Amino acid sequence: MKEIWWQTVGSGNRHLVLLHGWGLNAEVWYCIRERLASQFTVHLVDLPGFGRSAGYGSLTLAEMADEVYLRAPEQAIWLGWSLGGLVASQVALVHPENVTALVTVASSPCFCARDDWPGIKPEILAGFQHQLRDDFQRTVERFLALQTLGTESARQDARHLKDVVLNLPAPPVEVLNGGLEILKQVDLRASLEGIKIPFLRLYGYLDGLVPRRIAGLLDGRWPHSETVIFPKAAHAPFISHPLGFCQAVEDFCRRHDV
């Protein structure tokens, strides 16, 4: 049976939907959940096939976004980390009338490197897909280590991410492969040029998966959006710098009255 796991906390008059990244689940927001719940009504979601959202196979980005949107409140702020940033962006593109603001975290409209675009090399993503069949846990642990590499709290942050993965059932390999296919194939650079809602992009300066060069390239391409780069953060700034992260989100929402 297909069922999206969804939890709502807080009682703020603004709805905030949080979408996690590849291989993980909504427990990744543990370190900022309480702070955000004091300001917003926060909706914690396990993406289809991940964590406690069981019964799903491999989905396209559009299918994943549709499944999540069916449970979402109207007039919400959508915040997505990494793969979740693509899902949140897709929701905002298809349902702009019901999305009051979009926040992407350590995310890229095009994760895979192209001739004119920095990103993850296709052979690295292909390697992850191949390794998943042989050793799920080791492959995911390697991916998690890349997300915190270079930060002052790298070991602690990687341990937190690992605990999030191992405390819940492992996603099926089919689901993990489907997520990697989205990272390999999707390109929303042109689609998001026309988005009209308030749009914030948050990055880690030390991120090894989403190069900081992307922030500058999109500043020119998407002048309607705003950028914050955390100087000492990598791919998970909300874990390494929770207070600064929450402050950036709250300030953005206050400036745009959303």
Phi, psi and omega in degrees: 000130179277129179205126177281128175279130187216131178227136180244128179227154180088168182219026178293162182275007176238133179272135179230116180262127181250126181240125184279181182261186185299135174081351188249204182201181188293345178294346180297339181272007187307318187287346179239359185300314183296316180297313181293325181291344176280346183244333187227165160272109189263133179248114181262129189230137165266120180302153183307123179093345181257151176056238184264004177270084190268167173092003182257150171256205179291131180237154170281169177299316181298318180294318180296316180296320179298317181298317181289319184298328182301332181263353191279152174286160175284154176055053180254156167273130181251123180238121182232136180258129174056242176304322178299333176294324175293319180296314179298320179296318179297318177299316181295326179289322184274329184232056184298335181289342182248006178244116184277335177197156179236130176233123175248142185236122180045046184234164179220143175291346181212094186289329185277134180296138175236177181304321185249019190214128178281147180175197180280132180296137182306324182292334177290315177297319178297323178295319176299317180298317180295317183289333179303324182292332185267322186204091183302307188298315181295322180295315180293320178299320178297318179296319180295321179299323178296331186286338183246358187303129175099345181277160179296331182252031188304312183296316180297316181294318179295322178296320178298314180297320179297317179299321179300319181290311190281344180280350179234161180304141179293137175297148175302147179303324179301319180292316179298317177297321178298320177296320178293326176297322177298315179297327181286323195254328190287140176218104182255015184303311182288320183300320185279356178296329184264006183291139187253344184283160174304136191219118180243135177241125182246135184225159169254130182299330184263010184298124179268355181253325176240095185303141182298339177302331181300322181303312180294320179298321181281335174302321179284324184277328181238070183296345179283346182263166180242152184233137169230128177244124178272114190301326185249018181256159175248234187276352181229069184297335179287342176269315182283331183223064187299319183292314178296323179297308181298321180298320179297317179294315181294318179296318178299313181295324179293317181298324184260005178053048177239000000 
